[in-house]
Amino acid sequence: MNRRPEHLTEREEEILRCIRRWIEDKGEGPSVRQLAHAVGMRSTASVAYHLATWSGRAR
């Protein structure tokens, strides 16, 4: 589960690490707004874009 997929950008890795830490600490995943704040992004749309990109790759 902690293996690094080779197709992630640095920003995507940062978001993924944040999601994992959040789940470990709080027992549930962050909202897009919480995730944007945690990784220092101003736009929730940017976070949503990265999440959608992963979703598209998984298919």
Backbone as CSV, one residue per row, in Angstrom:
resi,resn,N_x,N_y,N_z,CA_x,CA_y,CA_z,C_x,C_y,C_z
1,MET,0.814,-1.199,0.000,0.000,0.000,0.000,0.859,1.265,0.000
2,ASN,2.038,1.207,0.582,2.880,2.397,0.626,3.856,2.470,-0.538
3,ARG,3.671,1.612,-1.526,4.531,1.682,-2.691,4.217,2.938,-3.488
4,ARG,5.259,3.541,-4.027,5.111,4.787,-4.792,4.831,4.457,-6.247
5,PRO,3.651,4.784,-6.723,3.387,4.609,-8.154,4.304,5.530,-8.951
6,GLU,4.881,5.028,-10.007,5.863,5.801,-10.761,5.247,6.882,-11.644
7,HIS,3.956,6.869,-11.827,3.332,7.829,-12.732,2.812,9.082,-12.022
8,LEU,3.090,9.243,-10.734,2.603,10.418,-10.009,3.593,11.572,-10.099
9,THR,3.064,12.768,-10.205,3.897,13.967,-10.150,4.255,14.235,-8.693
10,GLU,5.175,15.149,-8.460,5.535,15.500,-7.080,4.323,16.019,-6.315
11,ARG,3.509,16.851,-6.958,2.320,17.405,-6.307,1.334,16.287,-5.959
12,GLU,1.168,15.339,-6.876,0.258,14.220,-6.618,0.758,13.356,-5.465
13,GLU,2.071,13.155,-5.397,2.646,12.411,-4.269,2.359,13.139,-2.957
14,GLU,2.507,14.451,-2.968,2.241,15.248,-1.772,0.781,15.100,-1.331
15,ILE,-0.129,15.149,-2.276,-1.554,14.994,-1.968,-1.816,13.601,-1.415
16,LEU,-1.230,12.583,-2.026,-1.428,11.210,-1.570,-0.889,11.011,-0.156
17,ARG,0.299,11.563,0.120,0.857,11.466,1.480,-0.069,12.139,2.488
18,CYS,-0.602,13.289,2.103,-1.508,14.019,2.983,-2.764,13.198,3.267
19,ILE,-3.318,12.582,2.240,-4.513,11.749,2.425,-4.211,10.600,3.378
20,ARG,-3.083,9.943,3.174,-2.712,8.811,4.049,-2.545,9.256,5.496
21,ARG,-1.831,10.376,5.702,-1.634,10.883,7.072,-2.970,11.242,7.711
22,TRP,-3.826,11.890,6.938,-5.126,12.322,7.448,-5.935,11.113,7.919
23,ILE,-5.961,10.071,7.103,-6.707,8.861,7.452,-6.112,8.215,8.698
24,GLU,-4.777,8.150,8.793,-4.130,7.593,9.975,-4.492,8.384,11.227
25,ASP,-4.492,9.715,11.117,-4.740,10.573,12.273,-6.206,10.668,12.657
26,LYS,-7.091,10.724,11.673,-8.491,11.028,11.952,-9.453,9.881,11.654
27,GLY,-8.965,8.842,10.974,-9.805,7.695,10.707,-10.729,7.841,9.505
28,GLU,-10.630,8.945,8.803,-11.427,9.148,7.596,-10.666,10.096,6.674
29,GLY,-11.039,10.105,5.414,-10.357,10.951,4.443,-10.767,12.413,4.562
30,PRO,-9.911,13.302,4.106,-10.219,14.734,4.148,-11.176,15.127,3.027
31,SER,-11.863,16.232,3.220,-12.650,16.803,2.133,-11.682,17.452,1.149
32,VAL,-12.156,17.783,-0.019,-11.309,18.451,-1.011,-10.808,19.777,-0.453
33,ARG,-11.661,20.508,0.233,-11.258,21.794,0.820,-10.180,21.592,1.889
34,GLN,-10.357,20.609,2.748,-9.363,20.322,3.788,-8.041,19.896,3.155
35,LEU,-8.125,19.099,2.119,-6.931,18.634,1.433,-6.189,19.795,0.775
36,ALA,-6.914,20.679,0.119,-6.293,21.850,-0.506,-5.555,22.683,0.541
37,HIS,-6.196,22.918,1.659,-5.575,23.707,2.727,-4.324,23.004,3.270
38,ALA,-4.411,21.697,3.465,-3.305,20.939,4.052,-2.064,20.921,3.161
39,VAL,-2.238,20.956,1.850,-1.085,20.925,0.948,-0.720,22.305,0.413
40,GLY,-1.406,23.337,0.897,-1.058,24.702,0.528,-1.549,25.150,-0.828
41,MET,-2.632,24.566,-1.303,-3.199,24.978,-2.587,-4.376,25.900,-2.315
42,ARG,-4.508,26.945,-3.095,-5.614,27.889,-2.905,-6.900,27.405,-3.553
43,SER,-6.762,26.609,-4.588,-7.923,26.225,-5.378,-8.337,24.782,-5.103
44,THR,-9.585,24.597,-4.696,-10.103,23.238,-4.536,-10.246,22.574,-5.900
45,ALA,-10.424,23.367,-6.938,-10.529,22.807,-8.290,-9.227,22.120,-8.700
46,SER,-8.098,22.646,-8.260,-6.816,22.010,-8.575,-6.696,20.650,-7.914
47,VAL,-7.115,20.568,-6.666,-7.097,19.280,-5.967,-8.060,18.318,-6.655
48,ALA,-9.240,18.782,-6.968,-10.233,17.938,-7.644,-9.690,17.442,-8.982
49,TYR,-8.947,18.287,-9.684,-8.341,17.885,-10.955,-7.392,16.706,-10.743
50,HIS,-6.524,16.797,-9.735,-5.584,15.707,-9.465,-6.321,14.425,-9.104
51,LEU,-7.340,14.536,-8.286,-8.114,13.354,-7.898,-8.808,12.735,-9.105
52,ALA,-9.356,13.560,-9.975,-10.012,13.055,-11.186,-9.007,12.403,-12.123
53,THR,-7.809,12.962,-12.177,-6.758,12.389,-13.013,-6.425,10.978,-12.546
54,TRP,-6.323,10.795,-11.216,-6.050,9.452,-10.683,-7.177,8.510,-11.017
55,SER,-8.387,8.997,-10.897,-9.551,8.165,-11.178,-9.539,7.689,-12.625
56,GLY,-9.174,8.583,-13.529,-9.102,8.236,-14.940,-8.001,7.235,-15.235
57,ARG,-6.896,7.322,-14.511,-5.779,6.388,-14.706,-6.121,5.000,-14.211
58,ALA,-6.972,4.924,-13.200,-7.309,3.633,-12.595,-8.179,2.780,-13.496
59,ARG,-8.779,3.378,-14.503,-9.701,2.617,-15.362,-8.988,1.853,-16.420
